[in-house]
Amino acid sequence: MNALLHALVLMSALGGGDPREKEPTRDRFALLADPNADFDRRVGRPFDDETGKDSEEKPAKQDETAPQRPQEPQPAPLERRSHAILDFDWLEIQPRVGMAIFSKDYHVDPSVCFGVVAHAPLTLLSPSWNPDGEYFGLFAKLDVAIIKRDIFPKLDKAGGPIFMFAVGGDYTVYRSENWLLMVEGGIQYCHYGGITDLQNGIAPVVGFKIGLTVSRAVSLSLTPEYVMADHNHIIMGWLSVMIEW
């Protein structure tokens, strides 16, 4: 019996016993000694005990090449809005007041005038890389001026209101959050209301516009215009309030 006990003690001293009791200790020290595991511990990333590899290694590599934000389905940039010709979402109404200066053959002193302009972007002519951008536009405007002809002998009807209606196109040279620069041209019809010796008719009109943004939907603009009527002309200067609807 004593011999059997001595044999068991000897086997235990030589490394006998259940090996599963010592195996976790070796694995634990081997894991802590792994440099990758130590790096993950420092940066706070989880470590896979079974594979001995960073459990987020592959997702991290994917994140390096993937966009920072997932790309959600959006309207294709090359597809136009529902307004294929005019974008009435950017419709602007521009009440304005100004001064009209007539050439000498009119015999009219500088006169105050009032008007309103409607403008919308012409998206049909926008470039393919920005089909909804504002480049070209169409406008329609109605203006009224009160004039009086200073001529002798006295005319049957020397003065009264005249009405000017114009349509045309424009091009936005520059637009930012604060500033706007636009050139425009079109055809204007002028109705003189029966004032003596003035004939109703059409004439080309050109001008440019400088705008300053006041708020998201309101801007102020200064617009000089030049109307060429036969051998005469009318020069107009307008101060407008542009309201985006």
HELIX and SHEET records of a PDB file:
HELIX    1   1 ASN A    2  ALA A   13  1                                  12    
HELIX    2   2 PRO A   19  GLU A   21  5                                   3    
HELIX    3   3 GLU A   23  ALA A   33  1                                  11    
HELIX    4   4 PRO A   35  VAL A   43  1                                   9    
HELIX    5   5 GLU A   57  THR A   65  1                                   9    
HELIX    6   6 PHE A   88  TRP A   90  5                                   3    
HELIX    7   7 LYS A  104  TYR A  106  5                                   3    
HELIX    8   8 THR A  123  LEU A  125  5                                   3    
SHEET    1   A 9 GLU A  92  PHE A 102  0                                        
SHEET    2   A 9 SER A 111  PRO A 121 -1                                        
SHEET    3   A 9 PHE A 136  LYS A 148 -1                                        
SHEET    4   A 9 GLY A 159  ARG A 175 -1                                        
SHEET    5   A 9 TRP A 179  HIS A 191 -1                                        
SHEET    6   A 9 GLY A 201  THR A 213 -1                                        
SHEET    7   A 9 VAL A 218  ALA A 229 -1                                        
SHEET    8   A 9 ASN A 232  GLU A 244 -1                                        
SHEET    9   A 9 GLU A  92  PHE A 102 -1                                        
END                                                                             
